Amino acid sequence: MSDQEMLNALKALLKPIQNKLDSLDIKLSEQQIQIDSLRLDMKTSERAIRKDIHQLNDGIDTLVEVMEIKGILPEAK
């Protein structure tokens, strides 16, 4: 068996292994994309929640001030 034939035989044996490795690499890349997307979704949700909390706090502060002015609540010092 010549060297070229030996190399061709080895390439033929390694081809299925290479295909499986390529497939695993693609699956890992897809999972990384999903993880990155999930992180972005979490950050977006956190920002929206913080904004909602800030708006609620502003509303409560306004309500307290109005109730103090009307004499419903004693003024906080």
PQR file with spaces between the fields and no chain letter, atoms N, CA, C, O and H, PARSE charges and radii, in Angstrom:
ATOM       1  N    MET     1       0.854   -1.176    0.000 -0.4000 1.5000
ATOM       2  CA   MET     1       0.000    0.000    0.000 -0.0000 2.0000
ATOM       3  C    MET     1       0.901    1.242    0.000  0.5500 1.7000
ATOM       4  O    MET     1       1.801    1.360    0.831 -0.5500 1.4000
ATOM       5  N    SER     2       0.659    2.143   -0.915 -0.4000 1.5000
ATOM       6  CA   SER     2       1.480    3.352   -1.017 -0.0000 2.0000
ATOM       7  C    SER     2       1.081    4.351    0.072  0.5500 1.7000
ATOM       8  O    SER     2       0.049    4.220    0.730 -0.5500 1.4000
ATOM       9  H    SER     2      -0.072    2.047   -1.590  0.4000 1.0000
ATOM      10  N    ASP     3       1.934    5.340    0.225 -0.4000 1.5000
ATOM      11  CA   ASP     3       1.662    6.382    1.222 -0.0000 2.0000
ATOM      12  C    ASP     3       0.373    7.143    0.892  0.5500 1.7000
ATOM      13  O    ASP     3      -0.404    7.468    1.790 -0.5500 1.4000
ATOM      14  H    ASP     3       2.773    5.447   -0.309  0.4000 1.0000
ATOM      15  N    GLN     4       0.154    7.416   -0.358 -0.4000 1.5000
ATOM      16  CA   GLN     4      -1.048    8.137   -0.772 -0.0000 2.0000
ATOM      17  C    GLN     4      -2.300    7.322   -0.471  0.5500 1.7000
ATOM      18  O    GLN     4      -3.305    7.866   -0.012 -0.5500 1.4000
ATOM      19  H    GLN     4       0.785    7.152   -1.087  0.4000 1.0000
ATOM      20  N    GLU     5      -2.240    6.035   -0.726 -0.4000 1.5000
ATOM      21  CA   GLU     5      -3.384    5.161   -0.428 -0.0000 2.0000
ATOM      22  C    GLU     5      -3.642    5.109    1.069  0.5500 1.7000
ATOM      23  O    GLU     5      -4.789    5.101    1.516 -0.5500 1.4000
ATOM      24  H    GLU     5      -1.424    5.593   -1.099  0.4000 1.0000
ATOM      25  N    MET     6      -2.555    5.074    1.839 -0.4000 1.5000
ATOM      26  CA   MET     6      -2.676    5.063    3.304 -0.0000 2.0000
ATOM      27  C    MET     6      -3.337    6.363    3.791  0.5500 1.7000
ATOM      28  O    MET     6      -4.218    6.335    4.651 -0.5500 1.4000
ATOM      29  H    MET     6      -1.623    5.081    1.476  0.4000 1.0000
ATOM      30  N    LEU     7      -2.904    7.494    3.232 -0.4000 1.5000
ATOM      31  CA   LEU     7      -3.499    8.785    3.606 -0.0000 2.0000
ATOM      32  C    LEU     7      -4.976    8.836    3.229  0.5500 1.7000
ATOM      33  O    LEU     7      -5.799    9.315    4.009 -0.5500 1.4000
ATOM      34  H    LEU     7      -2.189    7.517    2.534  0.4000 1.0000
ATOM      35  N    ASN     8      -5.308    8.354    2.063 -0.4000 1.5000
ATOM      36  CA   ASN     8      -6.711    8.349    1.633 -0.0000 2.0000
ATOM      37  C    ASN     8      -7.560    7.463    2.533  0.5500 1.7000
ATOM      38  O    ASN     8      -8.698    7.811    2.848 -0.5500 1.4000
ATOM      39  H    ASN     8      -4.640    7.964    1.429  0.4000 1.0000
ATOM      40  N    ALA     9      -7.017    6.320    2.951 -0.4000 1.5000
ATOM      41  CA   ALA     9      -7.743    5.420    3.843 -0.0000 2.0000
ATOM      42  C    ALA     9      -7.964    6.077    5.204  0.5500 1.7000
ATOM      43  O    ALA     9      -9.048    5.974    5.778 -0.5500 1.4000
ATOM      44  H    ALA     9      -6.092    6.038    2.695  0.4000 1.0000
ATOM      45  N    LEU    10      -6.934    6.754    5.720 -0.4000 1.5000
ATOM      46  CA   LEU    10      -7.067    7.463    7.002 -0.0000 2.0000
ATOM      47  C    LEU    10      -8.087    8.599    6.903  0.5500 1.7000
ATOM      48  O    LEU    10      -8.889    8.799    7.815 -0.5500 1.4000
ATOM      49  H    LEU    10      -6.054    6.838    5.254  0.4000 1.0000
ATOM      50  N    LYS    11      -8.055    9.340    5.797 -0.4000 1.5000
ATOM      51  CA   LYS    11      -9.030   10.418    5.604 -0.0000 2.0000
ATOM      52  C    LYS    11     -10.457    9.861    5.578  0.5500 1.7000
ATOM      53  O    LYS    11     -11.379   10.450    6.141 -0.5500 1.4000
ATOM      54  H    LYS    11      -7.404    9.178    5.055  0.4000 1.0000
ATOM      55  N    ALA    12     -10.614    8.723    4.916 -0.4000 1.5000
ATOM      56  CA   ALA    12     -11.944    8.101    4.847 -0.0000 2.0000
ATOM      57  C    ALA    12     -12.408    7.664    6.230  0.5500 1.7000
ATOM      58  O    ALA    12     -13.596    7.762    6.538 -0.5500 1.4000
ATOM      59  H    ALA    12      -9.865    8.244    4.458  0.4000 1.0000
ATOM      60  N    LEU    13     -11.486    7.182    7.073 -0.4000 1.5000
ATOM      61  CA   LEU    13     -11.843    6.765    8.434 -0.0000 2.0000
ATOM      62  C    LEU    13     -12.163    7.967    9.329  0.5500 1.7000
ATOM      63  O    LEU    13     -13.029    7.891   10.201 -0.5500 1.4000
ATOM      64  H    LEU    13     -10.522    7.103    6.822  0.4000 1.0000
ATOM      65  N    LEU    14     -11.461    9.061    9.104 -0.4000 1.5000
ATOM      66  CA   LEU    14     -11.629   10.243    9.956 -0.0000 2.0000
ATOM      67  C    LEU    14     -12.798   11.130    9.524  0.5500 1.7000
ATOM      68  O    LEU    14     -13.247   11.970   10.304 -0.5500 1.4000
ATOM      69  H    LEU    14     -10.758    9.123    8.396  0.4000 1.0000
ATOM      70  N    LYS    15     -13.295   10.962    8.306 -0.4000 1.5000
ATOM      71  CA   LYS    15     -14.379   11.806    7.794 -0.0000 2.0000
ATOM      72  C    LYS    15     -15.624   11.779    8.681  0.5500 1.7000
ATOM      73  O    LYS    15     -16.161   12.848    8.971 -0.5500 1.4000
ATOM      74  H    LYS    15     -12.930   10.280    7.672  0.4000 1.0000
ATOM      75  N    PRO    16     -16.125   10.595    9.136 -0.5600 1.5000
ATOM      76  CA   PRO    16     -17.299   10.595   10.012  0.2800 2.0000
ATOM      77  C    PRO    16     -17.050   11.317   11.342  0.5500 1.7000
ATOM      78  O    PRO    16     -17.939   11.971   11.887 -0.5500 1.4000
ATOM      79  N    ILE    17     -15.825   11.181   11.847 -0.4000 1.5000
ATOM      80  CA   ILE    17     -15.489   11.859   13.109 -0.0000 2.0000
ATOM      81  C    ILE    17     -15.513   13.371   12.896  0.5500 1.7000
ATOM      82  O    ILE    17     -16.032   14.114   13.729 -0.5500 1.4000
ATOM      83  H    ILE    17     -15.103   10.650   11.405  0.4000 1.0000
ATOM      84  N    GLN    18     -14.949   13.819   11.778 -0.4000 1.5000
ATOM      85  CA   GLN    18     -14.955   15.246   11.468 -0.0000 2.0000
ATOM      86  C    GLN    18     -16.377   15.766   11.314  0.5500 1.7000
ATOM      87  O    GLN    18     -16.688   16.864   11.776 -0.5500 1.4000
ATOM      88  H    GLN    18     -14.528   13.216   11.101  0.4000 1.0000
ATOM      89  N    ASN    19     -17.239   14.993   10.674 -0.4000 1.5000
ATOM      90  CA   ASN    19     -18.640   15.397   10.505 -0.0000 2.0000
ATOM      91  C    ASN    19     -19.329   15.542   11.851  0.5500 1.7000
ATOM      92  O    ASN    19     -20.090   16.485   12.063 -0.5500 1.4000
ATOM      93  H    ASN    19     -16.987   14.101   10.300  0.4000 1.0000
ATOM      94  N    LYS    20     -19.065   14.606   12.767 -0.4000 1.5000
ATOM      95  CA   LYS    20     -19.676   14.691   14.102 -0.0000 2.0000
ATOM      96  C    LYS    20     -19.152   15.907   14.855  0.5500 1.7000
ATOM      97  O    LYS    20     -19.919   16.602   15.522 -0.5500 1.4000
ATOM      98  H    LYS    20     -18.447   13.839   12.595  0.4000 1.0000
ATOM      99  N    LEU    21     -17.851   16.169   14.752 -0.4000 1.5000
ATOM     100  CA   LEU    21     -17.281   17.341   15.414 -0.0000 2.0000
ATOM     101  C    LEU    21     -17.881   18.629   14.859  0.5500 1.7000
ATOM     102  O    LEU    21     -18.181   19.553   15.615 -0.5500 1.4000
ATOM     103  H    LEU    21     -17.228   15.605   14.210  0.4000 1.0000
ATOM     104  N    ASP    22     -18.056   18.688   13.548 -0.4000 1.5000
ATOM     105  CA   ASP    22     -18.682   19.866   12.936 -0.0000 2.0000
ATOM     106  C    ASP    22     -20.107   20.050   13.437  0.5500 1.7000
ATOM     107  O    ASP    22     -20.542   21.168   13.713 -0.5500 1.4000
ATOM     108  H    ASP    22     -17.812   17.937   12.935  0.4000 1.0000
ATOM     109  N    SER    23     -20.825   18.940   13.549 -0.4000 1.5000
ATOM     110  CA   SER    23     -22.204   18.989   14.033 -0.0000 2.0000
ATOM     111  C    SER    23     -22.254   19.483   15.474  0.5500 1.7000
ATOM     112  O    SER    23     -23.113   20.293   15.822 -0.5500 1.4000
ATOM     113  H    SER    23     -20.471   18.032   13.324  0.4000 1.0000
ATOM     114  N    LEU    24     -21.342   19.002   16.313 -0.4000 1.5000
ATOM     115  CA   LEU    24     -21.291   19.445   17.709 -0.0000 2.0000
ATOM     116  C    LEU    24     -20.955   20.927   17.797  0.5500 1.7000
ATOM     117  O    LEU    24     -21.516   21.650   18.620 -0.5500 1.4000
ATOM     118  H    LEU    24     -20.644   18.344   16.030  0.4000 1.0000
ATOM     119  N    ASP    25     -20.041   21.376   16.948 -0.4000 1.5000
ATOM     120  CA   ASP    25     -19.663   22.784   16.933 -0.0000 2.0000
ATOM     121  C    ASP    25     -20.855   23.656   16.572  0.5500 1.7000
ATOM     122  O    ASP    25     -21.056   24.711   17.173 -0.5500 1.4000
ATOM     123  H    ASP    25     -19.585   20.789   16.279  0.4000 1.0000
ATOM     124  N    ILE    26     -21.645   23.228   15.599 -0.4000 1.5000
ATOM     125  CA   ILE    26     -22.839   23.974   15.187 -0.0000 2.0000
ATOM     126  C    ILE    26     -23.847   24.022   16.336  0.5500 1.7000
ATOM     127  O    ILE    26     -24.441   25.067   16.602 -0.5500 1.4000
ATOM     128  H    ILE    26     -21.481   22.370   15.110  0.4000 1.0000
ATOM     129  N    LYS    27     -24.038   22.882   17.018 -0.4000 1.5000
ATOM     130  CA   LYS    27     -24.980   22.843   18.137 -0.0000 2.0000
ATOM     131  C    LYS    27     -24.530   23.762   19.262  0.5500 1.7000
ATOM     132  O    LYS    27     -25.351   24.458   19.861 -0.5500 1.4000
ATOM     133  H    LYS    27     -23.555   22.034   16.802  0.4000 1.0000
ATOM     134  N    LEU    28     -23.218   23.770   19.559 -0.4000 1.5000
ATOM     135  CA   LEU    28     -22.702   24.653   20.602 -0.0000 2.0000
ATOM     136  C    LEU    28     -22.889   26.120   20.219  0.5500 1.7000
ATOM     137  O    LEU    28     -23.215   26.946   21.072 -0.5500 1.4000
ATOM     138  H    LEU    28     -22.552   23.204   19.074  0.4000 1.0000
ATOM     139  N    SER    29     -22.685   26.447   18.946 -0.4000 1.5000
ATOM     140  CA   SER    29     -22.874   27.826   18.483 -0.0000 2.0000
ATOM     141  C    SER    29     -24.334   28.245   18.630  0.5500 1.7000
ATOM     142  O    SER    29     -24.618   29.370   19.040 -0.5500 1.4000
ATOM     143  H    SER    29     -22.420   25.776   18.254  0.4000 1.0000
ATOM     144  N    GLU    30     -25.257   27.347   18.298 -0.4000 1.5000
ATOM     145  CA   GLU    30     -26.684   27.658   18.432 -0.0000 2.0000
ATOM     146  C    GLU    30     -27.058   27.863   19.894  0.5500 1.7000
ATOM     147  O    GLU    30     -27.848   28.751   20.214 -0.5500 1.4000
ATOM     148  H    GLU    30     -25.026   26.433   17.965  0.4000 1.0000
ATOM     149  N    GLN    31     -26.495   27.048   20.784 -0.4000 1.5000
ATOM     150  CA   GLN    31     -26.792   27.205   22.211 -0.0000 2.0000
ATOM     151  C    GLN    31     -26.238   28.520   22.726  0.5500 1.7000
ATOM     152  O    GLN    31     -26.880   29.181   23.542 -0.5500 1.4000
ATOM     153  H    GLN    31     -25.853   26.326   20.524  0.4000 1.0000
ATOM     154  N    GLN    32     -25.046   28.915   22.261 -0.4000 1.5000
ATOM     155  CA   GLN    32     -24.465   30.177   22.692 -0.0000 2.0000
ATOM     156  C    GLN    32     -25.338   31.345   22.238  0.5500 1.7000
ATOM     157  O    GLN    32     -25.513   32.313   22.978 -0.5500 1.4000
ATOM     158  H    GLN    32     -24.524   28.377   21.599  0.4000 1.0000
ATOM     159  N    ILE    33     -25.880   31.259   21.039 -0.4000 1.5000
ATOM     160  CA   ILE    33     -26.771   32.309   20.530 -0.0000 2.0000
ATOM     161  C    ILE    33     -28.019   32.388   21.413  0.5500 1.7000
ATOM     162  O    ILE    33     -28.481   33.482   21.735 -0.5500 1.4000
ATOM     163  H    ILE    33     -25.739   30.472   20.438  0.4000 1.0000
ATOM     164  N    GLN    34     -28.563   31.234   21.803 -0.4000 1.5000
ATOM     165  CA   GLN    34     -29.746   31.217   22.654 -0.0000 2.0000
ATOM     166  C    GLN    34     -29.435   31.810   24.021  0.5500 1.7000
ATOM     167  O    GLN    34     -30.252   32.541   24.581 -0.5500 1.4000
ATOM     168  H    GLN    34     -28.188   30.345   21.541  0.4000 1.0000
ATOM     169  N    ILE    35     -28.259   31.500   24.563 -0.4000 1.5000
ATOM     170  CA   ILE    35     -27.865   32.044   25.867 -0.0000 2.0000
ATOM     171  C    ILE    35     -27.711   33.555   25.778  0.5500 1.7000
ATOM     172  O    ILE    35     -28.176   34.283   26.654 -0.5500 1.4000
ATOM     173  H    ILE    35     -27.595   30.905   24.108  0.4000 1.0000
ATOM     174  N    ASP    36     -27.055   34.026   24.716 -0.4000 1.5000
ATOM     175  CA   ASP    36     -26.885   35.473   24.537 -0.0000 2.0000
ATOM     176  C    ASP    36     -28.233   36.168   24.394  0.5500 1.7000
ATOM     177  O    ASP    36     -28.433   37.257   24.934 -0.5500 1.4000
ATOM     178  H    ASP    36     -26.677   33.434   24.004  0.4000 1.0000
ATOM     179  N    SER    37     -29.151   35.549   23.676 -0.4000 1.5000
ATOM     180  CA   SER    37     -30.488   36.108   23.505 -0.0000 2.0000
ATOM     181  C    SER    37     -31.218   36.167   24.840  0.5500 1.7000
ATOM     182  O    SER    37     -31.896   37.149   25.141 -0.5500 1.4000
ATOM     183  H    SER    37     -28.989   34.665   23.237  0.4000 1.0000
ATOM     184  N    LEU    38     -31.077   35.120   25.632 -0.4000 1.5000
ATOM     185  CA   LEU    38     -31.714   35.080   26.952 -0.0000 2.0000
ATOM     186  C    LEU    38     -31.149   36.171   27.858  0.5500 1.7000
ATOM     187  O    LEU    38     -31.892   36.818   28.595 -0.5500 1.4000
ATOM     188  H    LEU    38     -30.526   34.322   25.387  0.4000 1.0000
ATOM     189  N    ARG    39     -29.840   36.371   27.801 -0.4000 1.5000
ATOM     190  CA   ARG    39     -29.222   37.434   28.611 -0.0000 2.0000
ATOM     191  C    ARG    39     -29.752   38.806   28.208  0.5500 1.7000
ATOM     192  O    ARG    39     -30.037   39.646   29.061 -0.5500 1.4000
ATOM     193  H    ARG    39     -29.236   35.845   27.203  0.4000 1.0000
ATOM     194  N    LEU    40     -29.882   39.022   26.907 -0.4000 1.5000
ATOM     195  CA   LEU    40     -30.410   40.301   26.431 -0.0000 2.0000
ATOM     196  C    LEU    40     -31.850   40.488   26.893  0.5500 1.7000
ATOM     197  O    LEU    40     -32.230   41.577   27.322 -0.5500 1.4000
ATOM     198  H    LEU    40     -29.651   38.340   26.214  0.4000 1.0000
ATOM     199  N    ASP    41     -32.656   39.419   26.806 -0.4000 1.5000
ATOM     200  CA   ASP    41     -34.037   39.490   27.270 -0.0000 2.0000
ATOM     201  C    ASP    41     -34.095   39.818   28.759  0.5500 1.7000
ATOM     202  O    ASP    41     -34.928   40.617   29.185 -0.5500 1.4000
ATOM     203  H    ASP    41     -32.347   38.534   26.458  0.4000 1.0000
ATOM     204  N    MET    42     -33.217   39.208   29.549 -0.4000 1.5000
ATOM     205  CA   MET    42     -33.196   39.470   30.992 -0.0000 2.0000
ATOM     206  C    MET    42     -32.835   40.922   31.275  0.5500 1.7000
ATOM     207  O    MET    42     -33.469   41.573   32.106 -0.5500 1.4000
ATOM     208  H    MET    42     -32.540   38.559   29.203  0.4000 1.0000
ATOM     209  N    LYS    43     -31.808   41.432   30.580 -0.4000 1.5000
ATOM     210  CA   LYS    43     -31.409   42.819   30.803 -0.0000 2.0000
ATOM     211  C    LYS    43     -32.517   43.789   30.407  0.5500 1.7000
ATOM     212  O    LYS    43     -32.751   44.787   31.089 -0.5500 1.4000
ATOM     213  H    LYS    43     -31.293   40.903   29.905  0.4000 1.0000
ATOM     214  N    THR    44     -33.195   43.492   29.307 -0.4000 1.5000
ATOM     215  CA   THR    44     -34.305   44.334   28.868 -0.0000 2.0000
ATOM     216  C    THR    44     -35.427   44.317   29.898  0.5500 1.7000
ATOM     217  O    THR    44     -36.001   45.361   30.208 -0.5500 1.4000
ATOM     218  H    THR    44     -33.005   42.682   28.753  0.4000 1.0000
ATOM     219  N    SER    45     -35.741   43.147   30.427 -0.4000 1.5000
ATOM     220  CA   SER    45     -36.790   43.021   31.441 -0.0000 2.0000
ATOM     221  C    SER    45     -36.402   43.754   32.712  0.5500 1.7000
ATOM     222  O    SER    45     -37.226   44.451   33.304 -0.5500 1.4000
ATOM     223  H    SER    45     -35.275   42.299   30.175  0.4000 1.0000
ATOM     224  N    GLU    46     -35.148   43.603   33.141 -0.4000 1.5000
ATOM     225  CA   GLU    46     -34.686   44.289   34.353 -0.0000 2.0000
ATOM     226  C    GLU    46     -34.818   45.807   34.196  0.5500 1.7000
ATOM     227  O    GLU    46     -35.257   46.499   35.115 -0.5500 1.4000
ATOM     228  H    GLU    46     -34.478   43.036   32.661  0.4000 1.0000
ATOM     229  N    ARG    47     -34.439   46.307   33.036 -0.4000 1.5000
ATOM     230  CA   ARG    47     -34.529   47.755   32.798 -0.0000 2.0000
ATOM     231  C    ARG    47     -35.985   48.219   32.837  0.5500 1.7000
ATOM     232  O    ARG    47     -36.292   49.265   33.409 -0.5500 1.4000
ATOM     233  H    ARG    47     -34.083   45.745   32.289  0.4000 1.0000
ATOM     234  N    ALA    48     -36.879   47.441   32.228 -0.4000 1.5000
ATOM     235  CA   ALA    48     -38.303   47.799   32.223 -0.0000 2.0000
ATOM     236  C    ALA    48     -38.860   47.767   33.644  0.5500 1.7000
ATOM     237  O    ALA    48     -39.650   48.634   34.017 -0.5500 1.4000
ATOM     238  H    ALA    48     -36.630   46.591   31.763  0.4000 1.0000
ATOM     239  N    ILE    49     -38.460   46.782   34.435 -0.4000 1.5000
ATOM     240  CA   ILE    49     -38.939   46.684   35.819 -0.0000 2.0000
ATOM     241  C    ILE    49     -38.444   47.877   36.628  0.5500 1.7000
ATOM     242  O    ILE    49     -39.208   48.478   37.383 -0.5500 1.4000
ATOM     243  H    ILE    49     -37.819   46.077   34.132  0.4000 1.0000
ATOM     244  N    ARG    50     -37.156   48.221   36.470 -0.4000 1.5000
ATOM     245  CA   ARG    50     -36.623   49.377   37.200 -0.0000 2.0000
ATOM     246  C    ARG    50     -37.365   50.658   36.824  0.5500 1.7000
ATOM     247  O    ARG    50     -37.647   51.496   37.681 -0.5500 1.4000
ATOM     248  H    ARG    50     -36.536   47.733   35.857  0.4000 1.0000
ATOM     249  N    LYS    51     -37.679   50.802   35.533 -0.4000 1.5000
ATOM     250  CA   LYS    51     -38.413   51.984   35.073 -0.0000 2.0000
ATOM     251  C    LYS    51     -39.807   52.015   35.701  0.5500 1.7000
ATOM     252  O    LYS    51     -40.265   53.068   36.144 -0.5500 1.4000
ATOM     253  H    LYS    51     -37.450   50.122   34.837  0.4000 1.0000
ATOM     254  N    ASP    52     -40.481   50.861   35.740 -0.4000 1.5000
ATOM     255  CA   ASP    52     -41.814   50.786   36.348 -0.0000 2.0000
ATOM     256  C    ASP    52     -41.761   51.117   37.831  0.5500 1.7000
ATOM     257  O    ASP    52     -42.628   51.829   38.339 -0.5500 1.4000
ATOM     258  H    ASP    52     -40.108   50.005   35.381  0.4000 1.0000
ATOM     259  N    ILE    53     -40.753   50.608   38.530 -0.4000 1.5000
ATOM     260  CA   ILE    53     -40.614   50.895   39.965 -0.0000 2.0000
ATOM     261  C    ILE    53     -40.384   52.385   40.180  0.5500 1.7000
ATOM     262  O    ILE    53     -40.954   52.978   41.095 -0.5500 1.4000
ATOM     263  H    ILE    53     -40.049   50.029   38.118  0.4000 1.0000
ATOM     264  N    HIS    54     -39.551   52.987   39.341 -0.4000 1.5000
ATOM     265  CA   HIS    54     -39.295   54.421   39.455 -0.0000 2.0000
ATOM     266  C    HIS    54     -40.578   55.225   39.255  0.5500 1.7000
ATOM     267  O    HIS    54     -40.846   56.176   39.989 -0.5500 1.4000
ATOM     268  H    HIS    54     -39.087   52.505   38.598  0.4000 1.0000
ATOM     269  N    GLN    55     -41.366   54.835   38.254 -0.4000 1.5000
ATOM     270  CA   GLN    55     -42.641   55.533   38.007 -0.0000 2.0000
ATOM     271  C    GLN    55     -43.601   55.343   39.184  0.5500 1.7000
ATOM     272  O    GLN    55     -44.290   56.285   39.575 -0.5500 1.4000
ATOM     273  H    GLN    55     -41.149   54.063   37.658  0.4000 1.0000
ATOM     274  N    LEU    56     -43.651   54.146   39.745 -0.4000 1.5000
ATOM     275  CA   LEU    56     -44.522   53.911   40.904 -0.0000 2.0000
ATOM     276  C    LEU    56     -44.079   54.752   42.105  0.5500 1.7000
ATOM     277  O    LEU    56     -44.913   55.317   42.813 -0.5500 1.4000
ATOM     278  H    LEU    56     -43.091   53.380   39.428  0.4000 1.0000
ATOM     279  N    ASN    57     -42.772   54.830   42.329 -0.4000 1.5000
ATOM     280  CA   ASN    57     -42.269   55.651   43.434 -0.0000 2.0000
ATOM     281  C    ASN    57     -42.614   57.116   43.233  0.5500 1.7000
ATOM     282  O    ASN    57     -42.976   57.805   44.187 -0.5500 1.4000
ATOM     283  H    ASN    57     -42.095   54.371   41.754  0.4000 1.0000
ATOM     284  N    ASP    58     -42.504   57.604   41.990 -0.4000 1.5000
ATOM     285  CA   ASP    58     -42.888   58.988   41.701 -0.0000 2.0000
ATOM     286  C    ASP    58     -44.373   59.207   41.984  0.5500 1.7000
ATOM     287  O    ASP    58     -44.764   60.230   42.545 -0.5500 1.4000
ATOM     288  H    ASP    58     -42.209   57.044   41.215  0.4000 1.0000
ATOM     289  N    GLY    59     -45.188   58.240   41.591 -0.4000 1.5000
ATOM     290  CA   GLY    59     -46.634   58.351   41.840 -0.0000 2.0000
ATOM     291  C    GLY    59     -46.953   58.358   43.322  0.5500 1.7000
ATOM     292  O    GLY    59     -47.809   59.119   43.771 -0.5500 1.4000
ATOM     293  H    GLY    59     -44.871   57.408   41.135  0.4000 1.0000
ATOM     294  N    ILE    60     -46.272   57.519   44.081 -0.4000 1.5000
ATOM     295  CA   ILE    60     -46.502   57.473   45.536 -0.0000 2.0000
ATOM     296  C    ILE    60     -46.062   58.784   46.172  0.5500 1.7000
ATOM     297  O    ILE    60     -46.761   59.318   47.033 -0.5500 1.4000
ATOM     298  H    ILE    60     -45.576   56.901   43.716  0.4000 1.0000
ATOM     299  N    ASP    61     -44.901   59.312   45.756 -0.4000 1.5000
ATOM     300  CA   ASP    61     -44.439   60.590   46.306 -0.0000 2.0000
ATOM     301  C    ASP    61     -45.440   61.705   46.029  0.5500 1.7000
ATOM     302  O    ASP    61     -45.721   62.527   46.902 -0.5500 1.4000
ATOM     303  H    ASP    61     -44.333   58.877   45.057  0.4000 1.0000
ATOM     304  N    THR    62     -45.974   61.730   44.821 -0.4000 1.5000
ATOM     305  CA   THR    62     -46.974   62.737   44.468 -0.0000 2.0000
ATOM     306  C    THR    62     -48.224   62.579   45.317  0.5500 1.7000
ATOM     307  O    THR    62     -48.763   63.561   45.828 -0.5500 1.4000
ATOM     308  H    THR    62     -45.746   61.063   44.112  0.4000 1.0000
ATOM     309  N    LEU    63     -48.682   61.350   45.468 -0.4000 1.5000
ATOM     310  CA   LEU    63     -49.869   61.082   46.274 -0.0000 2.0000
ATOM     311  C    LEU    63     -49.675   61.515   47.723  0.5500 1.7000
ATOM     312  O    LEU    63     -50.573   62.107   48.323 -0.5500 1.4000
ATOM     313  H    LEU    63     -48.244   60.553   45.053  0.4000 1.0000
ATOM     314  N    VAL    64     -48.513   61.223   48.281 -0.4000 1.5000
ATOM     315  CA   VAL    64     -48.227   61.617   49.670 -0.0000 2.0000
ATOM     316  C    VAL    64     -48.221   63.136   49.794  0.5500 1.7000
ATOM     317  O    VAL    64     -48.773   63.684   50.749 -0.5500 1.4000
ATOM     318  H    VAL    64     -47.784   60.743   47.795  0.4000 1.0000
ATOM     319  N    GLU    65     -47.599   63.821   48.833 -0.4000 1.5000
ATOM     320  CA   GLU    65     -47.567   65.287   48.893 -0.0000 2.0000
ATOM     321  C    GLU    65     -48.967   65.877   48.821  0.5500 1.7000
ATOM     322  O    GLU    65     -49.289   66.801   49.568 -0.5500 1.4000
ATOM     323  H    GLU    65     -47.151   63.376   48.058  0.4000 1.0000
ATOM     324  N    VAL    66     -49.796   65.357   47.935 -0.4000 1.5000
ATOM     325  CA   VAL    66     -51.160   65.855   47.813 -0.0000 2.0000
ATOM     326  C    VAL    66     -51.928   65.606   49.105  0.5500 1.7000
ATOM     327  O    VAL    66     -52.664   66.477   49.568 -0.5500 1.4000
ATOM     328  H    VAL    66     -49.534   64.606   47.328  0.4000 1.0000
ATOM     329  N    MET    67     -51.761   64.421   49.690 -0.4000 1.5000
ATOM     330  CA   MET    67     -52.471   64.100   50.936 -0.0000 2.0000
ATOM     331  C    MET    67     -51.980   64.968   52.091  0.5500 1.7000
ATOM     332  O    MET    67     -52.761   65.316   52.977 -0.5500 1.4000
ATOM     333  H    MET    67     -51.162   63.713   49.314  0.4000 1.0000
ATOM     334  N    GLU    68     -50.686   65.323   52.089 -0.4000 1.5000
ATOM     335  CA   GLU    68     -50.177   66.228   53.125 -0.0000 2.0000
ATOM     336  C    GLU    68     -50.762   67.629   52.949  0.5500 1.7000
ATOM     337  O    GLU    68     -51.158   68.259   53.930 -0.5500 1.4000
ATOM     338  H    GLU    68     -50.052   65.040   51.370  0.4000 1.0000
ATOM     339  N    ILE    69     -50.822   68.118   51.722 -0.4000 1.5000
ATOM     340  CA   ILE    69     -51.368   69.449   51.439 -0.0000 2.0000
ATOM     341  C    ILE    69     -52.837   69.510   51.833  0.5500 1.7000
ATOM     342  O    ILE    69     -53.286   70.522   52.370 -0.5500 1.4000
ATOM     343  H    ILE    69     -50.501   67.606   50.925  0.4000 1.0000
ATOM     344  N    LYS    70     -53.592   68.450   51.579 -0.4000 1.5000
ATOM     345  CA   LYS    70     -55.007   68.421   51.917 -0.0000 2.0000
ATOM     346  C    LYS    70     -55.253   68.167   53.407  0.5500 1.7000
ATOM     347  O    LYS    70     -56.389   68.247   53.875 -0.5500 1.4000
ATOM     348  H    LYS    70     -53.227   67.627   51.143  0.4000 1.0000
ATOM     349  N    GLY    71     -54.190   67.863   54.144 -0.4000 1.5000
ATOM     350  CA   GLY    71     -54.342   67.614   55.575 -0.0000 2.0000
ATOM     351  C    GLY    71     -54.764   66.202   55.918  0.5500 1.7000
ATOM     352  O    GLY    71     -55.097   65.928   57.071 -0.5500 1.4000
ATOM     353  H    GLY    71     -53.268   67.799   53.763  0.4000 1.0000
ATOM     354  N    ILE    72     -54.761   65.321   54.977 -0.4000 1.5000
ATOM     355  CA   ILE    72     -55.135   63.927   55.222 -0.0000 2.0000
ATOM     356  C    ILE    72     -54.000   63.208   55.951  0.5500 1.7000
ATOM     357  O    ILE    72     -54.239   62.371   56.821 -0.5500 1.4000
ATOM     358  H    ILE    72     -54.491   65.544   54.040  0.4000 1.0000
ATOM     359  N    LEU    73     -52.779   63.543   55.588 -0.4000 1.5000
ATOM     360  CA   LEU    73     -51.599   62.979   56.261 -0.0000 2.0000
ATOM     361  C    LEU    73     -50.847   64.120   56.932  0.5500 1.7000
ATOM     362  O    LEU    73     -50.805   65.240   56.422 -0.5500 1.4000
ATOM     363  H    LEU    73     -52.585   64.223   54.881  0.4000 1.0000
ATOM     364  N    PRO    74     -50.256   63.816   58.081 -0.5600 1.5000
ATOM     365  CA   PRO    74     -49.411   64.848   58.692  0.2800 2.0000
ATOM     366  C    PRO    74     -48.144   65.015   57.839  0.5500 1.7000
ATOM     367  O    PRO    74     -47.681   64.070   57.201 -0.5500 1.4000
ATOM     368  N    GLU    75     -47.597   66.233   57.843 -0.4000 1.5000
ATOM     369  CA   GLU    75     -46.425   66.475   57.046 -0.0000 2.0000
ATOM     370  C    GLU    75     -45.225   65.754   57.623  0.5500 1.7000
ATOM     371  O    GLU    75     -44.978   65.804   58.828 -0.5500 1.4000
ATOM     372  H    GLU    75     -47.974   67.001   58.361  0.4000 1.0000
ATOM     373  N    ALA    76     -44.475   65.079   56.755 -0.4000 1.5000
ATOM     374  CA   ALA    76     -43.255   64.379   57.183 -0.0000 2.0000
ATOM     375  C    ALA    76     -42.127   65.373   57.222  0.5500 1.7000
ATOM     376  O    ALA    76     -42.015   66.259   56.375 -0.5500 1.4000
ATOM     377  H    ALA    76     -44.675   65.038   55.776  0.4000 1.0000
ATOM     378  N    LYS    77     -41.295   65.204   58.225 -0.4000 1.5000
ATOM     379  CA   LYS    77     -40.183   66.151   58.354 -0.0000 2.0000
ATOM     380  C    LYS    77     -38.879   65.462   58.190  0.5500 1.7000
ATOM     381  O    LYS    77     -37.829   66.101   58.267 -0.5500 1.4000
ATOM     382  H    LYS    77     -41.387   64.484   58.913  0.4000 1.0000
